Amino acid sequence: MTRTSTLTLIVGLALVATACGTSVDGGEPLDAEPPETSATSEAPRQEGSTTTTSEENAVVEDGLPSGPSALDDPRAEAFPDPLVPVEEIISGGPPPDGIPPIDDPVFLDVVDALDMLEPAEAVVALEVNGDARAYPVRALVWHEIVNDTVGGVPVSVTYCPLCNSAATYRREIDGVETTFGTSGRLFASALVMYDRATESLWTHFDGRSVVGVLTGAELESIAAPLLAWEDFAAEYPDGQVLDWNETGFSRDYGRNPYFRYDDEDTQPFLFRGTVDDRAKAKQRVVGIHVNDDSAAYALSAIDSEDADFTATPVTVGGRDLVILWKAGQSSALEGENVADGRDVGSVGVFASEADGQPLTFDVQDGVATDRETGSTWDITGAATGGPLEGSSLERIEHLDTFWFAWSTYRPETTLIEG
């Protein structure tokens, strides 16, 4: 690595530290005041927030257990045994919600916002009960959580820049609705959330409560992949997109505070532990977990230098699946701006059947066609032509993430490389 590249990487890590409220060498707050637009900057809390501070008591809802706050003392004796080593939950410096979630999201109709984002910009694509919404990563890198209600379902859309993963959960615990905030802590270089009902700590990556009165509880996850903006807009012209100009906070939206972080030749920031040496720590993988079976597919196993669209048949947990990949999505964590990263493509994982009929897929000239009916399919798993037009493949949850994160949470995973 040249001196210039090294200097650039150091500057990039400093920006990462600023956004996470940590020092580069691990775990303590930065001495310097963060920039005014930093995610750690003081910002007014949004009206209606139920956030508590470490000086306040947790807000406990009816139907949920009461007890001390894990934000105050994660080692409280009253808690069940933690699911992860408490000493590895590292303070990032900012207070709870110092990286502020968006609790009152404002949306625009897609047809009125086509030029708000670059075509290849990444968005988290969520559809519930016919309600389709896009959450631009240019906003999520600064806020990490959006508490929303989509299709009548209360959800928390979460994104962890340090592990490059988007995960969406139903924000209900034992039938009790709550919201989630950022705890100001990291575990295995990943976002640690807290619920505002009991202030238990939760790992973003798998939606488990790992410390606090709710230890052992799990959230219901909802498939919500990363997708290029132009593909979302094409598939959901009647959908909505989060208005990043109306978050209630002042941030330099569009700038990437994790400049050059998406580099597989560098190490994950504030990662404590041993990285599975079967692949580089920050190699991009598609992680799939079905029926207690886990598999990670390197991009080299599913993308192509010669084609803009691929269909890769796989079997995970006894289920026959297809991984669709389409060129045209920018890495949000590489360039100086979110839209400037290299093309990493968009991924969709689906059951390879429709209406009970098994399907096999071929791709030619950028179009996926099933052999059985001759229907054509797009990256969202929707049939765009042929006898099955109007049908959709069952979406299977997956994570576009870094190898170190997937292998930490799924250590028994199979790794498939091209």
Phi, psi and omega per residue, in radians:
M1 nan 2.333 -3.139
T2 -1.283 2.866 3.118
R3 -1.068 -0.688 3.127
T4 -1.091 -0.758 3.131
S5 -1.129 -0.699 3.134
T6 -1.100 -0.772 3.128
L7 -1.084 -0.734 3.133
T8 -1.073 -0.732 3.136
L9 -1.107 -0.731 3.121
I10 -1.074 -0.758 3.109
V11 -1.081 -0.723 3.122
G12 -1.076 -0.740 3.126
L13 -1.153 -0.597 3.086
A14 -1.102 -0.674 3.083
L15 -1.157 -0.676 3.061
V16 -1.046 -0.778 3.139
A17 -1.058 -0.739 3.125
T18 -1.066 -0.791 -3.105
A19 -1.148 -0.582 -3.115
C20 -1.620 -0.164 3.135
G21 1.322 0.528 -3.086
T22 -2.246 2.933 3.014
S23 -1.566 2.760 -3.131
V24 -1.142 -0.569 -3.056
D25 -1.617 0.125 2.829
G26 2.015 1.836 2.748
G27 1.576 -0.270 -3.095
E28 -1.910 2.652 -3.135
P29 -1.085 2.629 3.037
L30 -1.121 2.488 3.092
D31 -1.304 -0.642 -3.080
A32 -1.377 2.660 3.060
E33 -1.202 2.350 3.124
P34 -1.238 2.757 3.095
P35 -1.020 2.744 -3.068
E36 -1.044 -0.524 -3.114
T37 -1.646 0.089 -3.117
S38 -1.163 2.700 3.114
A39 -1.180 -0.246 3.111
T40 -1.660 0.008 -3.131
S41 -1.135 2.632 3.046
E42 -1.136 2.324 3.129
A43 -2.512 2.569 -3.140
P44 -1.115 2.444 3.061
R45 -1.233 2.591 -3.139
Q46 -1.294 2.569 3.111
E47 -1.085 2.474 3.126
G48 1.544 -0.072 3.137
S49 -1.209 2.453 3.100
T50 -1.775 0.303 -3.130
T51 -1.043 2.450 3.011
T52 -1.989 2.752 3.071
T53 -1.791 3.040 -3.088
S54 -1.160 -0.268 3.113
E55 -1.569 -0.155 -3.088
E56 -1.827 2.829 3.059
N57 -1.405 2.640 3.100
A58 -1.111 2.564 3.047
V59 -1.510 2.005 -3.081
V60 -1.875 2.138 -3.117
E61 -1.529 2.697 3.064
D62 -1.016 2.401 3.107
G63 1.631 -0.144 3.095
L64 -2.003 2.617 -3.114
P65 -1.173 2.634 3.078
S66 -1.790 2.876 3.134
G67 2.825 -3.054 3.137
P68 -1.182 2.871 3.141
S69 -1.532 2.250 3.055
A70 -1.223 -0.328 3.038
L71 -1.190 -0.624 3.123
D72 -1.339 -0.846 -3.041
D73 -2.574 1.608 -3.134
P74 -1.162 -0.179 -3.136
R75 -1.772 0.245 -3.090
A76 -0.974 2.356 -3.090
E77 -1.156 -0.378 -3.107
A78 -1.261 -0.252 -3.078
F79 -1.362 2.642 2.899
P80 -1.065 2.862 3.122
D81 -1.005 2.286 -3.119
P82 -1.153 2.702 -3.137
L83 -1.555 -0.208 3.065
V84 -2.357 2.745 3.106
P85 -1.066 2.112 -3.074
V86 -1.066 -0.593 -3.118
E87 -1.171 -0.252 3.122
E88 -1.639 0.001 2.998
I89 -1.557 1.777 -2.921
I90 -1.617 2.303 3.051
S91 -1.167 2.250 3.108
G92 -1.602 -0.080 3.110
G93 1.880 -0.959 -3.087
P94 -1.235 2.740 3.083
P95 -1.287 3.008 3.028
P96 -0.891 2.275 -3.113
D97 1.148 0.323 2.964
G98 -1.080 -0.578 2.838
I99 -1.639 1.777 -2.846
P100 -1.425 2.144 2.995
P101 -1.114 2.831 3.034
I102 -1.692 1.963 -3.076
D103 -1.729 -0.342 -3.138
D104 -2.241 1.210 -3.055
P105 -1.169 2.512 3.102
V106 -1.983 2.421 -3.052
F107 -2.163 2.698 3.022
L108 -2.066 2.635 3.017
D109 -1.177 2.435 -3.123
V110 -0.954 -0.739 -3.074
V111 -1.112 -0.381 3.130
D112 -1.687 0.033 -3.006
A113 -2.337 0.377 -3.048
L114 -1.050 -0.537 -3.090
D115 -1.675 0.093 -3.142
M116 -1.207 -0.517 -3.081
L117 -2.214 2.727 3.013
E118 -1.234 2.577 -3.068
P119 -0.941 -0.630 -3.063
A120 -1.604 0.015 -3.129
E121 -1.109 2.503 -3.131
A122 -1.381 2.394 2.983
V123 -2.302 2.675 2.951
V124 -1.501 2.143 -3.054
A125 -1.787 2.058 -3.099
L126 -2.221 2.265 3.050
E127 -2.279 2.148 3.115
V128 -2.322 2.116 3.095
N129 0.915 0.714 3.097
G130 1.442 -0.041 3.106
D131 -1.680 1.898 -3.073
A132 -1.852 2.259 -3.114
R133 -2.402 2.500 3.096
A134 -1.942 2.333 3.124
Y135 -2.040 1.778 -3.060
P136 -1.069 2.368 3.112
V137 -1.142 -0.434 3.093
R138 -1.050 -0.434 3.035
A139 -1.565 -0.683 -3.053
L140 -1.197 -0.471 3.099
V141 -1.139 -0.363 -3.141
W142 -1.747 -0.321 -3.029
H143 -2.125 -0.545 3.011
E144 1.226 -0.450 3.126
I145 -2.423 2.373 2.949
V146 -2.145 2.085 3.034
N147 -1.588 2.128 -2.979
D148 -2.539 3.014 2.976
T149 -2.238 2.088 -3.034
V150 -2.201 2.169 -3.115
G151 1.035 0.523 -3.128
G152 1.431 0.041 -3.106
V153 -1.889 2.182 3.079
P154 -1.247 2.224 -3.067
V155 -2.351 2.755 2.918
S156 -2.131 2.042 3.082
V157 -1.624 2.105 -3.033
T158 -2.149 2.606 3.121
Y159 -2.528 2.246 3.105
C160 -1.940 1.893 -3.133
P161 -1.107 -0.599 -3.062
L162 -1.216 -0.405 3.060
C163 -2.042 0.138 3.050
N164 0.911 0.919 -3.091
S165 -2.392 2.444 3.058
A166 -2.013 2.233 3.137
A167 -2.417 2.363 -3.108
T168 -2.085 2.404 -3.075
Y169 -2.324 2.648 2.954
R170 -1.302 2.134 -3.034
R171 -1.539 0.966 3.049
E172 -2.253 2.414 3.128
I173 -2.179 2.027 -3.091
D174 0.894 0.709 3.108
G175 1.424 -0.017 -3.136
V176 -1.750 2.173 -3.134
E177 -1.399 2.402 3.070
T178 -2.523 -3.090 3.006
T179 -2.164 2.895 -3.123
F180 -2.095 2.559 3.095
G181 -2.216 2.999 3.058
T182 -1.533 2.300 -3.045
S183 -1.420 -0.282 -3.003
G184 1.466 0.151 -3.123
R185 -2.134 2.813 3.099
L186 -2.228 2.566 2.947
F187 -2.290 2.178 -3.109
A188 0.919 0.774 3.113
S189 1.033 0.658 -3.124
A190 -2.442 2.655 3.125
L191 -0.938 2.303 2.946
V192 -1.906 2.109 -3.130
M193 -1.673 2.958 2.951
Y194 -2.424 2.560 3.068
D195 -1.539 2.506 -3.055
R196 -1.494 0.010 3.057
A197 -1.469 -0.777 -3.077
T198 -2.171 -0.142 -3.085
E199 1.041 0.654 2.913
S200 -1.396 2.761 -3.125
L201 -1.738 2.445 -3.074
W202 -2.296 2.467 3.035
T203 -1.499 2.207 -3.130
H204 -1.033 -0.626 -2.926
F205 -1.173 -0.590 -3.092
D206 -2.261 0.071 3.040
G207 1.159 0.629 3.114
R208 -1.926 2.491 2.966
S209 -1.425 2.103 -3.016
V210 -1.898 -0.341 3.119
V211 -2.551 2.379 3.081
G212 2.100 -3.038 -3.051
V213 -1.159 -0.366 -3.127
L214 -1.730 0.235 -3.105
T215 -0.843 2.269 -3.138
G216 1.730 -0.308 3.104
A217 -1.223 2.614 3.119
E218 -2.256 2.459 3.098
L219 -1.512 2.631 3.035
E220 -1.363 2.145 -3.122
S221 -1.557 2.705 -3.132
I222 -2.293 2.241 -3.119
A223 -1.082 2.165 3.138
A224 -2.655 1.510 -3.017
P225 -1.379 2.910 2.948
L226 -1.370 2.390 -3.056
L227 -2.523 2.575 3.032
A228 -1.166 2.457 -3.091
W229 -0.957 -0.767 -3.086
E230 -1.130 -0.537 3.108
D231 -1.288 -0.667 3.061
F232 -1.082 -0.818 -3.090
A233 -1.109 -0.611 3.140
A234 -1.232 -0.684 -3.092
E235 -1.405 -0.564 -3.050
Y236 -2.173 1.116 -3.112
P237 -1.103 -0.365 3.104
D238 -1.700 0.167 -3.124
G239 -1.433 -2.975 -3.133
Q240 -2.281 2.768 3.106
V241 -2.293 2.410 3.101
L242 -1.018 2.250 3.116
D243 -1.474 1.769 -3.090
W244 -1.289 -0.101 3.027
N245 -1.484 -0.128 -3.069
E246 -2.237 0.876 -3.138
T247 -1.557 -0.274 -3.031
G248 1.576 0.045 -3.115
F249 -2.330 2.780 3.099
S250 -1.834 1.943 3.115
R251 -2.404 2.767 -3.141
D252 -1.493 1.148 -3.082
Y253 -1.047 2.380 -3.081
G254 1.843 -0.624 3.063
R255 -1.337 2.514 3.126
N256 -1.688 1.889 3.125
P257 -1.314 -0.008 3.124
Y258 -2.023 0.780 -3.065
F259 -0.921 2.179 3.130
R260 1.121 0.335 3.095
Y261 -1.249 -0.545 3.135
D262 -1.406 1.345 -3.131
D263 -2.489 1.924 -3.025
E264 -1.196 -0.153 3.094
D265 -1.594 0.097 3.066
T266 -1.985 2.927 -3.077
Q267 -1.715 2.653 3.102
P268 -1.142 2.531 -3.053
F269 -1.383 2.272 3.108
L270 1.010 0.532 3.078
F271 -1.473 2.181 3.094
R272 -1.921 2.029 -3.122
G273 2.459 -2.969 -3.121
T274 -1.929 2.227 3.133
V275 -1.430 2.303 3.038
D276 -0.961 2.122 -2.981
D277 -1.503 0.225 3.072
R278 -1.249 -0.317 3.117
A279 -2.652 2.904 3.069
K280 -1.149 2.574 -3.018
A281 -0.966 -0.743 -3.061
K282 -1.871 0.489 2.961
Q283 -1.194 2.350 3.118
R284 -1.298 2.355 3.090
V285 -2.379 2.784 2.969
V286 -1.809 1.942 -3.086
G287 -1.690 2.254 -3.130
I288 -2.244 2.319 3.114
H289 -2.263 2.003 -3.102
V290 -2.400 2.246 3.060
N291 0.888 0.833 3.104
D292 1.135 0.289 3.075
D293 -2.035 2.372 -3.094
S294 -2.168 2.476 3.086
A295 -2.501 2.508 3.088
A296 -2.131 2.197 -3.123
Y297 -1.920 2.050 3.063
A298 -1.126 2.622 3.126
L299 -0.990 -0.554 -3.137
S300 -1.129 -0.298 3.128
A301 -1.531 -0.209 -3.062
I302 -2.258 -0.339 -3.127
D303 -1.629 -3.077 -3.105
S304 -2.693 2.414 3.056
E305 -1.368 -0.313 -3.035
D306 -1.796 -0.115 -3.085
A307 -2.421 2.644 3.129
D308 -1.614 -0.103 -3.086
F309 -2.593 2.352 3.092
T310 -2.364 2.755 3.059
A311 -2.344 2.031 -3.062
T312 -2.014 2.005 3.098
P313 -1.314 2.356 3.118
V314 -2.467 2.827 3.030
T315 -2.236 2.150 3.136
V316 -2.334 2.264 3.125
G317 1.031 0.547 3.123
G318 1.401 0.036 -3.135
R319 -1.852 2.369 3.074
D320 -1.453 2.137 -3.064
L321 -2.217 2.933 2.987
V322 -2.304 2.334 3.046
I323 -1.756 2.032 3.059
L324 -1.684 2.393 3.094
W325 -2.299 2.350 3.109
K326 -2.307 2.280 3.076
A327 -1.118 2.705 3.005
G328 2.114 0.115 3.037
Q329 -1.929 2.290 -3.131
S330 -1.460 2.499 2.953
S331 -1.137 2.228 -3.127
A332 -1.404 -0.181 -2.956
L333 -2.005 0.289 -3.069
E334 -1.939 -0.923 -3.053
G335 -1.440 3.025 3.092
E336 -1.106 -0.546 3.063
N337 -2.008 2.656 -3.080
V338 -0.995 -0.592 -3.064
A339 -1.445 -0.093 -2.955
D340 -1.701 0.000 -3.084
G341 -1.241 2.943 3.134
R342 -1.154 2.842 -3.136
D343 -1.370 1.963 3.086
V344 -1.849 -0.160 3.106
G345 1.382 2.901 3.078
S346 -1.887 2.585 -3.075
V347 -2.169 2.425 2.963
G348 -2.287 2.413 3.112
V349 -2.084 2.272 -3.003
F350 -2.472 2.694 2.933
A351 -1.183 2.335 -3.058
S352 -1.555 1.065 3.062
E353 -2.760 2.733 3.069
A354 -2.494 2.267 -3.126
D355 0.951 0.643 3.103
G356 1.411 -0.014 -3.127
Q357 -1.737 2.120 3.078
P358 -1.092 2.501 -3.125
L359 -2.227 2.547 2.968
T360 -2.140 2.590 -2.945
F361 -2.141 2.446 2.979
D362 -2.118 2.659 3.104
V363 -2.187 2.261 3.074
Q364 -2.513 2.317 3.129
D365 0.947 0.680 3.055
G366 1.340 0.268 -3.129
V367 -2.199 2.255 3.078
A368 -1.589 2.253 -3.116
T369 -2.274 2.353 3.078
D370 -1.498 2.482 -3.078
R371 -1.228 -0.500 -2.997
E372 -1.287 -0.676 -3.083
T373 -2.133 -0.223 -3.086
G374 1.343 0.209 3.094
S375 -1.300 2.631 3.111
T376 -1.815 2.636 -2.991
W377 -2.379 2.559 3.107
D378 -1.870 -3.105 -3.034
I379 -1.152 -0.320 3.112
T380 -1.563 0.045 -3.135
G381 1.412 0.304 3.132
A382 -1.710 2.394 3.072
A383 -1.376 2.126 -3.042
T384 -1.763 -0.155 -3.139
G385 -2.936 2.866 3.120
G386 1.602 -3.038 -3.078
P387 -1.023 -0.483 -3.087
L388 -1.698 0.179 -3.128
E389 -0.910 2.308 -3.090
G390 1.691 -0.240 3.085
S391 -1.461 2.838 3.078
S392 -2.354 2.466 3.033
L393 -1.285 2.617 3.060
E394 -1.176 2.139 3.133
R395 -1.379 2.332 3.095
I396 -1.840 2.297 -3.128
E397 -1.067 2.438 3.039
H398 -2.624 2.926 3.064
L399 -2.193 2.240 2.902
D400 -1.513 1.950 -2.964
T401 -2.671 -3.108 3.067
F402 -1.596 2.638 -3.099
W403 -1.017 -0.714 -3.076
F404 -1.061 -0.642 -3.111
A405 -1.264 -0.860 -3.115
W406 -1.074 -0.782 -3.081
S407 -1.251 -0.427 3.061
T408 -1.217 -0.772 -3.099
Y409 -1.490 -0.409 3.120
R410 -2.221 1.200 -3.011
P411 -1.130 -0.379 -3.139
E412 -1.561 0.182 -3.049
T413 -1.118 2.612 2.934
T414 -1.500 2.495 3.080
L415 -1.985 2.214 3.115
I416 -2.058 2.096 3.133
E417 -2.031 2.670 -3.130
G418 -1.430 nan nan
